């Protein structure tokens, strides 16, 4: 096992594609594939599942990546220290989420406040189960998650086994987001029934297509139209909404967050789902033994203010 192999594994896991990883790392696909196959033989466990749709991590692969990611980060910081001397930034902020625009704005505000003293900001975007891994393995200090209330109890139990704390921020009504290609976009109503959605496909993250949270559509009585879009990219979700009649299962965020929450040229619209007993809850998580830094406290407080 060598450091290049660890770097290759992390990049393939991040991009979910050997082609993209090879391009990002400036190596050939054959070099990358050979290095990964050699590593899997050495440790006696498969790290990736290969298919014509790309690559995904095996259960062992998820655990392996959770251990080697902080090691790789620390080695990168060591390289920077040896190359440039003592780091110039006085503050470091690391946060993981499924990709919220309001968090980007908060991080921008924090940067503006501390830029004269020096600050390094790391934003990670991943699925909800991976966010807890990133917090547990100390890759990030704070995670911001959104969980359907019907899964909250089981999710909290999972966090407890990882020695993580769950801090609720706000509870929101469930909604759908559509683009101008969907007839509901021009509806005079600000809400929609599940029956009105029955003829339209949904667009979702890959982890919503299978796994512990994939039955949310059944729980909400949302019928399968026979077509759907799955992706690992938030921008792909927005592009799909803009160009097709698909809908995205979402939440009703406070007004000031929805302004500018989507790419400006897309003019997406969010409608509340009527008569819905399930809600979504946004929360932040951290390790029980982790003391928040000054900038982490500011991140949490600013997030609470957005939802107050």
C-alpha positions, 0 to 999 in steps of 0.5 A: 500500500502506498500514498498514491493508491490512497489518493486514487481511492479517495478521488474515485470514491468522490467522483464515482468514476474512474474516468473522471478521477483519472482526469482530475489526477492527471494519470491514465485510466489504466494506471489508476485501475491497475493501482486499485486492483493491486491494492484490493489484492493486497488487502484481500477485500474489494473496495469498489463495485464496478458496473457499466454505470460507474463505480460505487463503494462496497461496505468495506470500501465505505469504512476504508475511505472513512479511515484513509481520508483524514490521513490523506488530508493530514499528509496534504497539510504536512506537504504544505507545511514543509513547502511553505513553512508555518500555515498562514491561516489563523482559523479553519472551518470544515462543514459537511452537508448535502449541499445547501446554498444558505451554507455557502452564503454563511461561509462567505460571510465568515470568510469576509469577517476573518479574511484579514486574520487568515481562514481556511474553509472546507465544504464537503457535499455528500449524502446524509449517511456519509455526513455522519461518517465525515463527522465521526472520523474527524474529517469535518467538525460540523455536519448539517443534515436534513432528515424526514421526521419518520426516520428521525428516531432510527437516525438518532440511534445510528448517531449515538452508536458513533458517539455523535450529538444531534441538535435540531434547528428547524422543522419544515413542511414537505414540498416539491420543486419544479421548473417551467417545463412542468405544468404545475409551475404555472399553478395559481395555487401555492400547494399541490396534492399527491394526486396531482404529482402522479403523472410526473417523474421524480428526480432524486439523489442516488441514495434516495433510489435505494437504501434506508430512506428510499421508501419515503415516496411510498410513505408519502403516497407518491405514485411512480410514473414509470420514469425517474432521474437519479444523480449524485449532483445538485446542479444536475438536479436543477438542470433536470428540473429546468429542462423536463417536467420532473419534480424534486422532493424538497422542503419549505425553507424560510422565505429569505433562504429561497430567494436566490436559492437556485441558479437565477436563470432557472426560475424554479418554483417550490410548492407545499405538499398538502395534507402531509403528516411527515415533515423534514427537520434540519439539524447540525451534528458533531462528535460528543467529545468535540469542542466547537471552535470560534468559527464553528460556533459562528457557523451554527449560530448563523444557521440558527438565525437563518431559521429563526 
